[in-house]
Amino acid sequence: MNIKVKTWGKESSIRFENKNVIKEINIQEDFMSPKSECIQIMFSNKESSGIIEISRAEFDKLMNSVKPRLDAFKFKIMR
């Protein structure tokens, strides 16, 4: 997984790029508060590590934009 981040400092923008390996994926379910459900992607390498949290709405939007294009990559979606 390649992570690219651009953020603004006091005087200019700062770009950060890092290659990591996905170590684990968790799905946080909450039956009492379904709006707080999220997917966590944990990654790390020798120099850095982190967690990317994606809400259910963000995941649905991502899947809706990616699904039609998967045929171009010849992936098989498990149903």
Backbone as ProteinMPNN parsed JSONL, in Angstrom:
{"seq_chain_A": "MNIKVKTWGKESSIRFENKNVIKEINIQEDFMSPKSECIQIMFSNKESSGIIEISRAEFDKLMNSVKPRLDAFKFKIMR", "coords_chain_A": {"N_chain_A": [[0.855, -1.158, 0.0], [0.612, 2.162, -0.862], [1.012, 5.253, 0.566], [0.082, 8.57, 0.222], [0.364, 11.842, 1.295], [-0.656, 15.178, 1.571], [-0.137, 18.127, 3.214], [-0.655, 21.298, 4.848], [1.781, 23.504, 6.011], [3.1, 26.185, 8.027], [4.135, 28.005, 6.139], [4.199, 26.752, 3.647], [3.213, 23.947, 1.539], [3.453, 20.525, 2.558], [4.64, 17.439, 1.508], [4.198, 13.975, 1.824], [5.225, 10.679, 1.458], [4.872, 7.185, 1.634], [5.598, 3.72, 1.706], [3.827, 0.941, 2.743], [2.871, -2.095, 4.463], [-0.173, -3.791, 4.61], [-1.33, -4.933, 7.613], [-3.502, -5.805, 9.153], [-7.082, -5.969, 9.136], [-9.873, -4.615, 10.597], [-13.309, -4.76, 11.49], [-15.323, -2.628, 13.058], [-18.065, -3.071, 14.856], [-21.103, -1.773, 16.123], [-23.868, -2.347, 17.772], [-25.57, -0.822, 19.292], [-25.124, 1.76, 18.463], [-25.243, 2.215, 15.393], [-24.319, 4.096, 13.533], [-21.751, 4.71, 14.219], [-20.146, 2.697, 13.331], [-17.205, 1.339, 11.815], [-14.488, 0.691, 9.521], [-11.29, -0.477, 10.068], [-8.032, -0.139, 8.932], [-5.0, -1.454, 9.46], [-1.585, -0.669, 9.201], [1.957, -1.07, 8.563], [5.53, -0.536, 8.494], [9.135, -0.649, 8.573], [9.747, 1.95, 9.42], [7.399, 3.341, 10.01], [3.952, 3.345, 11.144], [0.377, 2.896, 11.263], [-3.182, 3.654, 11.39], [-5.98, 3.512, 9.335], [-9.152, 4.748, 9.369], [-12.346, 4.064, 8.171], [-15.543, 5.206, 7.637], [-18.875, 3.755, 7.563], [-20.469, 5.0, 5.598], [-18.486, 6.216, 4.006], [-17.162, 3.917, 3.121], [-19.199, 2.658, 1.631], [-19.499, 4.545, -0.43], [-16.956, 4.379, -1.589], [-16.954, 1.67, -2.474], [-19.08, 1.779, -4.334], [-17.959, 3.379, -6.3], [-15.726, 1.921, -7.103], [-16.539, -0.698, -7.775], [-17.8, -0.852, -10.468], [-15.519, -0.669, -12.062], [-13.894, -2.842, -11.645], [-13.867, -4.994, -13.43], [-12.081, -4.267, -15.407], [-9.664, -4.842, -14.257], [-9.8, -7.49, -14.021], [-10.607, -8.764, -11.679], [-12.24, -11.018, -9.456], [-15.249, -10.773, -7.853], [-16.256, -11.85, -4.752], [-19.292, -13.247, -3.82]], "CA_chain_A": [[0.0, 0.0, 0.0], [1.385, 3.391, -0.957], [0.269, 6.361, 1.172], [0.555, 9.902, -0.164], [-0.335, 12.852, 2.08], [-0.233, 16.562, 1.377], [-0.676, 18.956, 4.276], [-0.148, 22.666, 4.817], [2.529, 24.011, 7.149], [2.919, 27.627, 8.226], [4.49, 28.795, 4.963], [4.058, 26.03, 2.387], [2.657, 22.606, 1.668], [4.403, 19.46, 2.843], [4.208, 16.168, 0.923], [4.73, 12.809, 2.509], [4.905, 9.437, 0.755], [5.432, 6.051, 2.357], [5.092, 2.406, 1.313], [3.56, 0.132, 3.919], [2.21, -3.372, 4.279], [-1.382, -3.919, 5.418], [-1.137, -6.003, 8.586], [-4.759, -6.312, 9.69], [-8.289, -5.194, 8.859], [-10.917, -4.842, 11.594], [-14.607, -4.118, 11.304], [-15.851, -2.255, 14.364], [-19.52, -3.043, 14.829], [-21.731, -1.27, 17.338], [-25.302, -2.544, 17.599], [-26.289, 0.257, 19.981], [-24.928, 2.991, 17.704], [-24.756, 1.757, 14.085], [-23.66, 5.169, 12.772], [-20.335, 4.796, 14.6], [-19.414, 1.564, 12.783], [-16.132, 1.727, 10.908], [-13.507, -0.309, 9.108], [-9.942, -0.025, 10.402], [-6.957, -0.78, 8.174], [-3.744, -1.24, 10.159], [-0.436, -0.849, 8.324], [3.251, -0.76, 9.176], [6.8, -0.923, 7.901], [10.203, -0.454, 9.557], [9.841, 3.336, 9.882], [6.133, 3.97, 10.392], [2.764, 2.509, 11.249], [-0.798, 3.718, 11.461], [-4.513, 3.092, 11.202], [-6.915, 4.287, 8.532], [-10.527, 4.422, 9.721], [-13.304, 4.426, 7.131], [-16.918, 5.053, 8.116], [-19.737, 2.945, 6.699], [-20.859, 5.826, 4.448], [-17.307, 6.353, 3.149], [-16.918, 2.615, 2.501], [-20.222, 2.471, 0.6], [-19.155, 5.432, -1.544], [-15.778, 3.788, -2.215], [-17.369, 0.462, -3.186], [-19.898, 2.158, -5.483], [-17.104, 3.932, -7.352], [-14.742, 0.927, -7.526], [-17.172, -1.91, -8.305], [-17.945, -0.895, -11.925], [-14.221, -0.683, -12.741], [-13.128, -4.042, -11.307], [-13.732, -5.858, -14.6], [-10.885, -3.867, -16.134], [-8.533, -5.487, -13.58], [-10.099, -8.926, -14.049], [-10.809, -9.297, -10.327], [-13.511, -11.698, -9.242], [-15.869, -10.371, -6.6], [-16.908, -12.961, -4.069], [-20.633, -12.842, -3.385]], "C_chain_A": [[0.905, 1.226, 0.0], [0.521, 4.534, -0.432], [0.911, 7.669, 0.739], [-0.306, 10.925, 0.567], [0.236, 14.22, 1.742], [-0.918, 17.392, 2.458], [-0.032, 20.338, 4.211], [0.553, 23.008, 6.119], [2.273, 25.503, 7.274], [3.158, 28.42, 6.945], [4.263, 28.074, 3.641], [3.441, 24.654, 2.631], [3.787, 21.596, 1.882], [3.828, 18.175, 2.255], [4.945, 15.034, 1.605], [4.295, 11.571, 1.734], [5.606, 8.287, 1.459], [4.802, 4.759, 1.852], [4.993, 1.54, 2.561], [2.915, -1.179, 3.518], [0.974, -3.388, 5.172], [-1.21, -5.135, 6.314], [-2.457, -6.623, 9.023], [-5.9, -5.393, 9.281], [-9.333, -5.59, 9.883], [-12.196, -4.142, 11.182], [-15.179, -3.896, 12.694], [-17.362, -2.129, 14.27], [-20.04, -2.552, 16.17], [-23.24, -1.346, 17.149], [-26.121, -1.436, 18.249], [-26.205, 1.573, 19.212], [-24.375, 2.648, 16.323], [-24.066, 2.837, 13.263], [-22.18, 5.281, 13.103], [-19.53, 3.591, 14.111], [-18.329, 2.053, 11.832], [-15.27, 0.526, 10.559], [-12.136, 0.288, 9.395], [-8.929, -0.84, 9.615], [-5.651, -0.434, 8.873], [-2.588, -1.54, 9.216], [0.849, -0.523, 9.064], [4.388, -1.145, 8.242], [7.874, -0.644, 8.948], [10.195, 0.939, 10.179], [8.542, 3.942, 10.37], [5.029, 2.936, 10.507], [1.572, 3.426, 11.463], [-2.077, 2.95, 11.222], [-5.31, 4.052, 10.337], [-8.308, 3.826, 8.92], [-11.461, 4.942, 8.644], [-14.703, 4.189, 7.682], [-17.717, 4.208, 7.142], [-20.132, 3.72, 5.442], [-19.693, 5.998, 3.478], [-17.003, 5.049, 2.425], [-17.925, 2.348, 1.384], [-19.919, 3.314, -0.634], [-17.952, 4.879, -2.315], [-16.152, 2.561, -3.041], [-18.187, 0.798, -4.433], [-19.059, 2.735, -6.621], [-16.114, 2.902, -7.904], [-15.383, -0.261, -8.244], [-17.319, -1.924, -9.822], [-16.622, -1.023, -12.677], [-13.412, -1.955, -12.49], [-12.942, -4.976, -12.489], [-12.483, -5.517, -15.412], [-9.63, -4.53, -15.538], [-8.69, -6.991, -13.514], [-10.12, -9.547, -12.66], [-12.148, -10.023, -10.305], [-14.039, -11.291, -7.886], [-16.569, -11.577, -5.997], [-18.264, -12.476, -3.57], [-21.203, -13.892, -2.481]], "O_chain_A": [[1.854, 1.306, 0.78], [-0.582, 4.758, -0.932], [2.121, 7.856, 0.868], [-1.534, 10.895, 0.482], [1.45, 14.397, 1.641], [-2.141, 17.358, 2.594], [1.015, 20.515, 3.589], [-0.005, 22.827, 7.201], [1.325, 26.024, 6.685], [2.462, 29.402, 6.687], [4.143, 28.728, 2.605], [3.185, 24.257, 3.768], [4.918, 21.798, 1.441], [2.66, 17.857, 2.48], [6.133, 15.121, 1.916], [3.121, 11.434, 1.391], [6.774, 8.389, 1.834], [3.598, 4.714, 1.599], [5.946, 1.42, 3.331], [2.472, -1.352, 2.382], [1.052, -3.042, 6.351], [-0.972, -6.241, 5.829], [-2.53, -7.832, 9.242], [-5.71, -4.191, 9.1], [-9.647, -6.771, 10.025], [-12.165, -3.061, 10.595], [-15.481, -4.846, 13.416], [-17.877, -1.185, 13.67], [-19.486, -2.874, 17.22], [-23.827, -0.518, 16.454], [-27.234, -1.143, 17.812], [-27.109, 2.404, 19.298], [-23.172, 2.772, 16.094], [-23.288, 2.509, 12.367], [-21.426, 5.887, 12.342], [-18.35, 3.47, 14.44], [-18.504, 3.05, 11.133], [-15.321, -0.513, 11.217], [-11.854, 1.424, 9.012], [-8.958, -2.07, 9.627], [-5.233, 0.723, 8.885], [-2.605, -2.548, 8.511], [0.842, 0.202, 10.058], [4.23, -1.96, 7.333], [7.542, -0.423, 10.113], [10.59, 1.102, 11.334], [8.562, 4.953, 11.072], [5.154, 1.807, 10.033], [1.736, 4.597, 11.804], [-2.064, 1.763, 10.897], [-5.315, 5.26, 10.576], [-8.619, 2.64, 8.815], [-11.387, 6.106, 8.249], [-15.012, 3.091, 8.144], [-17.278, 3.972, 6.016], [-20.132, 3.163, 4.344], [-19.883, 5.935, 2.263], [-16.628, 5.062, 1.252], [-17.552, 1.869, 0.313], [-20.069, 2.841, -1.761], [-17.933, 4.907, -3.545], [-15.714, 2.427, -4.183], [-18.008, 0.171, -5.476], [-19.42, 2.588, -7.789], [-15.707, 3.005, -9.061], [-14.826, -0.772, -9.216], [-16.987, -2.939, -10.435], [-16.617, -1.449, -13.832], [-12.342, -2.122, -13.074], [-11.941, -5.691, -12.546], [-11.894, -6.398, -16.038], [-8.649, -4.748, -16.248], [-7.813, -7.69, -13.007], [-9.714, -10.694, -12.471], [-13.069, -9.678, -11.046], [-13.353, -11.447, -6.876], [-17.373, -12.239, -6.654], [-18.361, -11.408, -2.965], [-22.328, -13.749, -2.001]]}, "name": "protein", "num_of_chains": 1, "seq": "MNIKVKTWGKESSIRFENKNVIKEINIQEDFMSPKSECIQIMFSNKESSGIIEISRAEFDKLMNSVKPRLDAFKFKIMR"}
